[in-house]
Amino acid sequence: MKIWQIELTNKCNFTCTYCPRTESMTRSIGQMNEATINRIADICSSEWIRLHHYGESLLYPKLAVKAIQAFKLKGIKVGI
């Protein structure tokens, strides 16, 4: 089973010592926009999407809900 993993944001309110984001991440902090989420939903070739990576997806609850809705409309299962 192929699972796409996307990062709604790379911002996180924790500083876990085991997470590379805490000590070594050098890219700028930001979040995905709705247009990008919709584009991913349109091109996704997987039945699953996971909303996580180095950031905490639920820091932006409205964005997380919009992403979940966009993927569900396309029949894609969403995990957090």
N, C-alpha and C positions, 0 to 999 in steps of 0.2 A: 504494500500500500504506500503510495506516494503522499507525503504530507508537506504542504507549503507552510513555511514559518515566516511570519512578517513581524516587524517591529513598529508598532504604532508610535512609540516614542523611545528614545534612549535615555530619557530622564528617569531617575529613581530617587526615592526618598530614604533609601537605606544605604549603608556603607559596609556591605558584607565583605569580609576579608578574602573570601574565596572567589569573589566575582572580579573578572578583569576590568569591568567598568569602573570599579572603585579606585584601582591603582594605575592602570596602564592605558585606558581608553583616551585617545587623543583627538578624536573627531568631535565636532561641535555638537552641542545638545539641542535637540529639536523634536518635533513631532510631525507625523504624516498629515497630509491634508485630505479632504473628502474626495477631491478629484483623483488622487492617486489610489485611494481605497477603491473607488468605483472602477478604475482602470484594471486594478488587480482582480477584482471580482469578474470583470469581463473576460480576462484572458486566463484565469485559473483553470488548470487542467487536472486538478486534484479534487477528490471528494472531501478533503479535510484541509482546514487552515488553522494554524495555531498562532495566537496573538501574544507572542512573547519573544524575548531575546535578551538584550542587556537592559532594557527599560521596564518600567512598571506600567503596563497598558491601562490600568485602572486609575492612574493619576488624572486622566482626562476621560471621565465617565461618559460624557456626551459623545466624544469621538469613538469610544469603544462601542457604545450602543449603535451608532451609525454604521460602524464597520460590521458588527454582528448582523444588523439588518440587511446591509448590502450583500453579504455573503449568503445569508439564509435565502434571500430572494432568488439567488442563482442556484439554490439547492446544495450549497456547500455547508458541511458541518463545521462548527467553530469550537475550538478549545482555547482555554486561557491557562 
